[in-house]
Amino acid sequence: MKRQTIEELRRQLVFAEDRAADSDWMVRDQGRKDVKRLKAAIARRERDQAYRDCGMTKVRGALGGTYYE
């Protein structure tokens, strides 16, 4: 599966925000979950890109955590 770009995630966020404003409660709840997930993904990608631009690499710690060095 291809990794989505930040621009693609932002476009999906617009559609999810529309669904979050829907009058049907099931659609609205799923839309809110999608908005939360997409905002977290966008923030994670932007943070990762900022670290990579600084020349840092992402590594896995011995206990499973992720950090940059």
N, C-alpha and C positions, 0 to 999 in steps of 0.2 A: 504494500500500500504506500502511495506517495505521500510524503510529508507536506502538509498544507502550509502555505505561506501566511504571513500575518495579514496580508490584504484579503485573502480568501476567508480567514477566520472573522475579520471585521464585517465582511459581507454577510456571512452566516449570522453574525450577531444582530444585524439589522432585522433580519427575518425572524429571529427568535424573540426580539423585543416586540415585534408586531404580534406574535403569538401570545406573548405574556400579557398583552392588553386585550385579549379576546374575551368575549362574554361567557363562553363555555368554561366551566371551572376545570375540567380535565385538560383541555388544551392550554388554559392559562397556567396551571401548575407545571405542566411539562415545559412550557415556554420559559417559565421562571428558572427551572432547573437547567435548561439549555443556556440561558443567559449567564447564569453563575459559572457553568462549566466553560463557556467560551471566553468569558472575561479572565478566568484563571489561566486558560491556555494562552491567550494573547499576552498577559503579563509574564508568563513563564518564557515564552519565545522572545519577548523584548529583552528580558533580563539576560537570557542565554546569549543573545546577539551582542549585548553590551559587553559582557565578559569576554566573548570571543574577539570583539574589536580591540580589546585591551591586550590581547595576546594570551589570554588564560585558556586552559583546557579543563573540561569537566571530567572528574574522576570519581570513582566509587570508593568509599571508605571501607575499612575492614568490617564495620558493623552494618554496612548496607546503605549508609547515608551518601548523599551526593554533595560534592563541594568542588570549588575551582582552585587551581594552583598555577 
